[in-house]
């Protein structure tokens, strides 16, 4: 297990980093700080894909990274830590990824909200370029990202494998300049069992295989790829049968620190 503490950045740095790589103006009211390591390595890419593994925080990742050999191989080469903004929930942090702004500025608390400021989607549209958001129906990747992007990638009510298929379909058909894909079922499973439970391992292994397939396809289509999470989760030690054994939303290290890698 990797015990070296990688460098830490804010979730609000993701949007300006993406804009710099794609040679775009920053969204209005965006944070201006960027992640120089990612810009250095992905500079020159004309297309960027962000894959979000929902709820795979640094706390859970460090316990189970050996069960995800593909993702671990990427982190061995390139790894930083990103801090979720508050509250540490999905819609808030997805919004930060595409606006570069805190919750008080972007105003998105639920997936059905509308942005109160400019997004990467808006900046791309003004530049005559195309964006896509992909996720399951009634998950943030579809209902927030897809709804505001040029291409709404609703993968239906199935599994993250359906999200993978929808992402590949959109990439092969439309080749969007910016793509954000949400693997949302991870959050459901970690809520059910808790991030420290061995019961999450099967899902993590399946996700690792999915990531390997998806990243290889995106690379063949000339995408620079960033993989991160929106938030983590903490264990709920006093949970009883039927209760959620994993939770998030607080400012704890378990909820706020997430791993990020790129290729």
N, C-alpha and C positions, 0 to 999 in steps of 0.2 A: 504494500500500500504506500502511495506517495505521501510523505509527511512534510514536504517542503511547502511553505505557505506562499502561494502565487500572489502576484500583485493584484490589488483590489481597485475596481472602478465602479462608477455609479451607473445604474440602468439608464439614466438620462444621457449617457455618452453614446449609446448605440445609434441613435438617429443621426447625430452629426458625423459619426464615423462612417455610416452608410452613405450619407450625402457627400462626404469628401471623396470616398472611393469612386462614386458614380459621377463625380465632378458636377455636383448640383449646388445651388445656393442652399443654405440651411433653412429649415422651416422657421417661420416667424416665431419668436419667443423661445426658440430652442436653446438649450445649453450649448455653449461654444466649445467646451472641452471634448476631446476625442480620445480614442484608444489608439495610441501611435503604433503599437505592435501589430494591430490588425491592419491599419492603413499601410504600413510598410510592406506587409506580406501580400495584401490583396490589391495594392495599387496597380492600375492598368486593367483590372477586370471591368468589363462593361455591363456585367450582370451579377447581381448578388442575391443569394438565397439565405434566409435566416430560418433555422429549424429550432422550434422551441419545445423542449421536453418538459412538459408541465409538472412542476413540483419536485423535480430531481435536484434538490438542494445539495450544497456542499456536505452537509451533515450525513445525508443518506448516501451520496456518491462515495464518500471516503470509506463507508462501511462495505459497499458492494461493488466497487469499481472492478475488482477482479472477475466479477460475473459479466462484465461488459467489455470484452477484450478489444473490440473495434474502437469504441469510444475511448477506452483507456489508451490505445495506441496513438490517438490524436492528441490526447492530453499530455502524453509523455513528451511530445514534440513542441506543442504550443498550448499554454494553459494560463488563464488568469481567473480572478474571482470578481464577480459583479455583485453589487449590493442592490437589492430590490428597494424601490421607494415605498413609502408608507401610504396607505395600508398595504401590507404585503399580500395582495390578492391578485388574481389573474388579470382581470380587465384593466386595473390600474397600471400594472406593469407592462402589459402589451401596449397600452396607450403611451407610456413613457418611451418604449422602444421606437415608436414611429413619430413622436413629437419632439423628443429631447427635453420634455418638460415634466415638472412635478404635478401631482394631482391637483393642487390648487390652481394650476394654469390650464391643464388639458381638460379637467372637469369630468373625466370618465371614471365612474365607479362601477357601473354594470355594463354588460356587453351590448345592451340595447341603447346606450347613451350615444349622444353625438359629440364630437370633439369641439371644444371651445377655442381651439387654436389650430394653426396650420399643421399639416402632417407631411411626412415624406411622400405619401400618395399624392397630395396636392402639388407638391413641388415637381414631382415627376410628370404629372399631367400637364402642368404649365410648360414643361420642356418638351412636350410631345412624345413622352415615353410612357411605358405601360407597367402597371403593377398588378399583383395578385395576392389575395389572402385565402388560405385554405384551412379548413377544419371541419369537424363534424357539426351537424345541425344542432343548434342551441349550445354551441361552444364558442369561445371567444374568437378562435381563428376564422370561423365562418361569420358569426353574427356581428362581430365588430370589425375585424380586419377585412374580410371579404366584402362586407357591406360598403366600406369606404374605399376599397381598391377599385381598379378598373375591371378586374376579373374576380367574380365572386365564386370561390371554389367551395361549394357546399358538398361535402363528401357523404351526406346522408346520416343515418342513425346507427351506423355499424361500428366499426373498430378503427384503430389507428392504421391498420392495413388499408382500409378504404381511403384514408387521408393520403397515404403513400401513393396509391393508385391515382387519385385525383390530382395530386401534385405532378406526377409524371405525365398524365394526360394534358394538363395545362402547359407544362414546359414544352412538350413535344408539339403541341398545336399552336401555341401563341408566343413562346419564348419571352416572357415578360422580363423587363429590365430589373425589377425588384419583386421578390417573392418572399412571403412569410408564411410558414407552415406550422400548424399547432398540433402536436401529439398530446391530446387532452386526456386520454384514458389513463395515463400514468397517475394523474392527480386522483382519479376515482379509486384506483387500487391502493394508493398510499394512504388516502383517507380511511379506507376500509380496514387496513391492517396496521398502519403505522410505519414510518420510514425505517425502523430498526428490525422489523419482523422479517424472518426468512420467507414468509408467504409472498413478499413482493419480488422475490428473485426470478421466478418464472416470467413475470411481466418484463422485468429488466432485461433478461436474456432475449426475449422476443423483440423488444425495442432496439437492442443492440444490432440484431440481424437486420431489422428494418432500416436502421440508420446506415448500415453498411451498403445495402442495396440502393437506398435513396441518394446517398452522397456520391456513390460511383456513377449513378445516372446523371446527376447534376454536373459532375465534373466533366463527363463526356459532352455535355451541352455547354461547356465553357462558363460555368458559374463559379464564382468564389463563394464558399459556404461558411457560415457562422452557426455554431451550435451552442445554445445556452438554455437556461430555464428562466421562468418568470418569477419564481419564488421557491422556497423549500417547504418543509413541514417539520413539526416537532411531534414526538410521541405524547400520547395522552395516557399517563400511567394508571389513572383510576377509571378508565373506560370499562364499561360492562358490556355484555353481549348485546349486540344491536346498536351500540354507540360507535361513533367514529373513533378510531384509534390513532389517527393522525390528524393534525390541525395546523392552521397557519393564519396569518393576519397580524401577528405581533411584531415587535421590533427585535425579537431574539435573533441570535446568530443562526439558529436552525432554520428560521423562517426567511431570513433576509439574504444570506450569502449563498450564491449559486455559482457553479463552475461554468466556464466558457472556453471553447476551443474553436479553431477555424482551420480551413484547408483550401 
